[in-house]
Amino acid sequence: MQSLLNKKIVLGISGGIAAYKSAELARLLMQEGASVQVVMTEAAQQFVTPVTMQALTGKPVFTSQWDSSIPNNMAHIELSRAADAILIAPASADLMAKISLGLADDLLTTLCLARDCPLLLAPAMNRQMWDHPATQRSAQRLLSDGVSLLGPASGFQACGETGMGRMLEPAEICEQLVAFFQKKILLGKRVLITAGPTFEAIDPVRGITNRSSGKMGFAIARAALEAGAQVHLIAGPCELETPLLAAGNITRTNVVSAREMHAATMNSIDCDIFFAVAAVADWGIAKPAKEKIKRQGKQAPHLEFVANPDILLDVAKSVKSKNSKPRPYCVGFAAESTDLTKHADEKRRRKGIPMIVGNIGPDTFGSDLNQLLIIDESGSKKIAQAEKLELARKLIQLVAKKI
Ligand code: C5P
């Protein structure tokens, strides 16, 4: 899936050592389907050459407002009119100061002044330059002018110091730009998600678990963030990274067993939407051994199981009230081997939830693709096979309409 398909992005590069990462950023934007037009300041060309950027984007790079190849000599107007967004990465302290004051003494700054499209800056500079009151004033002024700042991050800097001012990684900038274009249909909403499997210990080295990569739950977390929600993700054991974008808007609790997931969920029940995506083990081991169970010839150990709490059922039960609208809006998931519609709808009614999502197809485990069957009180409808992130975005749109 290409999340920036048909988007025209002007990628501005100003003079900073992080400019070497702009080459990677241009590639990532293009991989997402964007058409990328690079504009470089004079200082930027000391760090990376226009030829590099031209080779990567397949388009001549603009470096001067005095370029005679533009018929009407109005590169600043032509480029900004055509763009869906101007993204400047890296944005140096000098460039931020200029734009914040409305100065326009080269092509890139002139373009920023003569634009009617959004402007996003990824600051990159030494920590003292970032901390300087003048730069902080620039940042505040830019924000109040409606400019978006992506980062900076804190960490090791090219100058050998450590602190705030590092440019975000190209993948993070790309994710944030993708998120920028998504509709903010969940702004101000709190979303709780369980994802991944649970693991029920038999002894310190063995256990039983369910098949689940966590990818669908994490895709929903990302789609909810993109839609402007505040997300709390409760994850069973899985290798997935927390979505990078809007880091301040997501918290994550890692759990192992179903009982831990139940406790963490009940603690966070005060939310607007609950997506129960986790493949929770229905049974745990009654008395997990404290030490590794030794093999005794051919004799197999006898394991006693106990039923785990049904997290989704308990959340749904706890929110029912006659006088007020139930909150959170609960969405369950169902993976069935036969009769998906029948079993999933039975499950929806039994748990007393408004919506359940059936995973269609046997190959969904671990895959980036899935196919969904959405069942609610009005009936069922399929969402055709697509990447899990695309499905998650469609699901978020459906749920946003319900609340
Ligand atoms: O009951 P069943 O496992 O078939 O239902 C699946 C749905 O219920 C999923 O949304 C899953 O996350 C949730 N569930 C739960 N707690 C359990 C078992 C399932 O929240 N113990």
Residues whose N, C-alpha, C, O or C-beta is under 5 A from the ligand:
A	BS01	C5P	A276 V277 A278 A279 V280 A281 N308 P309 D310 I311 L312 V331 G332 F333 A334
